[in-house]
Each structure stands twice: as C-alpha cells, then as structure tokens.
Amino acid sequence: MVDENTNRFEIGTEKKIYANQIMTEVMDALEQKGYDPLNQLVGYFLSGDPTYITSYNGARGIIRRMERDELLEVILRDYVSRL
C-alpha cells in the first residue's frame, strides 16, 4: 500500500531543474547579444569550445557549471520523452 502523504523523489529531478536554469540564462544572454542560440549551442556541444557562448552576463561561466555531457544528456532525455 502506498502512503498518499509520501512525496516521491525522482532521481535526476534536481539535475533537470539545474540544467533548465542554465539553459534559460545562457539562451537569454545569447539572444540579448544578437546571436542565434541554437547555432551557438550546437557549436559548443560539438566542439566543447566555450567561446561559442558569450561572456555577456556571465553566460560562459554559467554553462560550464554543469559538465557538457551531463547537460546534453538532460536535454536529450527531455526531448526523447516528448516523442
């Protein structure tokens, strides 16, 4: 029997929320500087070169708060779950 008052904790929920915050801040900074966020993020994810991300508003440091492969995993899992 499941206790209705018990909260469920999904492993990875915090990582997903953190990745969402990172991506939101980075994409906002890229847009504010006039870049196409999708193009810049693809360049970053494929090459690992942080110079694809603007330093405006600390975006380059923000995206590096999470390992590139972990961030990409969260993004892909979210995308695949929507298929």
C-alpha positions as CSV (number, residue, x, y, z in Angstrom):
1,M,0.0,0.0,0.0
2,V,1.3,3.4,-1.0
3,D,1.2,6.2,1.6
4,E,-0.7,9.1,0.0
5,N,1.3,11.6,2.1
6,T,4.7,10.3,0.9
7,N,6.5,12.5,-1.5
8,R,8.2,10.8,-4.4
9,F,11.7,11.9,-5.3
10,E,12.7,11.3,-8.9
11,I,16.4,10.8,-9.3
12,G,17.6,13.5,-11.7
13,T,14.9,16.0,-10.9
14,E,17.3,18.4,-9.4
15,K,19.7,18.0,-12.3
16,K,16.9,18.6,-14.7
17,I,15.9,21.8,-12.9
18,Y,19.5,23.0,-12.8
19,A,20.0,22.3,-16.5
20,N,16.9,24.2,-17.3
21,Q,18.1,27.2,-15.3
22,I,21.5,27.1,-17.0
23,M,20.0,26.8,-20.5
24,T,17.5,29.6,-19.8
25,E,20.2,32.1,-18.7
26,V,22.6,31.1,-21.4
27,M,20.0,31.4,-24.2
28,D,18.8,34.7,-22.9
29,A,22.3,36.1,-22.9
30,L,23.0,34.8,-26.5
31,E,19.7,36.3,-27.7
32,Q,20.4,39.7,-26.0
33,K,23.8,39.8,-27.8
34,G,22.1,39.1,-31.1
35,Y,23.4,35.5,-31.6
36,D,21.3,32.6,-32.7
37,P,21.2,30.5,-29.5
38,L,20.7,27.2,-31.4
39,N,23.7,27.7,-33.7
40,Q,25.9,28.7,-30.8
41,L,24.9,25.9,-28.6
42,V,25.4,23.3,-31.3
43,G,28.9,24.7,-31.8
44,Y,29.6,24.4,-28.1
45,F,28.2,20.9,-27.7
46,L,30.0,19.5,-30.7
47,S,33.4,21.2,-30.1
48,G,33.5,21.7,-26.4
49,D,34.8,25.2,-27.1
50,P,33.3,27.6,-24.6
51,T,34.0,30.6,-26.9
52,Y,30.8,29.7,-28.7
53,I,29.0,31.0,-25.7
54,T,29.1,34.8,-25.0
55,S,30.7,36.0,-21.8
56,Y,27.8,38.6,-21.5
57,N,26.0,38.3,-18.2
58,G,28.4,35.5,-17.2
59,A,26.8,33.1,-19.7
60,R,30.1,31.3,-20.5
61,G,30.7,30.6,-16.8
62,I,27.1,29.6,-16.3
63,I,27.1,26.9,-19.0
64,R,30.3,25.5,-17.5
65,R,28.6,24.9,-14.1
66,M,27.5,21.5,-15.5
67,E,29.5,19.1,-17.5
68,R,28.8,19.4,-21.2
69,D,27.9,15.7,-21.5
70,E,25.5,15.9,-18.5
71,L,23.8,18.9,-19.8
72,L,23.4,17.3,-23.2
73,E,22.0,14.2,-21.6
74,V,19.3,16.2,-19.8
75,I,18.4,18.0,-22.9
76,L,18.2,14.8,-25.0
77,R,16.2,12.9,-22.3
78,D,13.7,15.7,-22.2
79,Y,13.4,15.7,-26.0
80,V,13.1,12.0,-26.3
81,S,10.5,11.8,-23.5
82,R,8.3,14.2,-25.6
83,L,8.3,12.0,-28.7
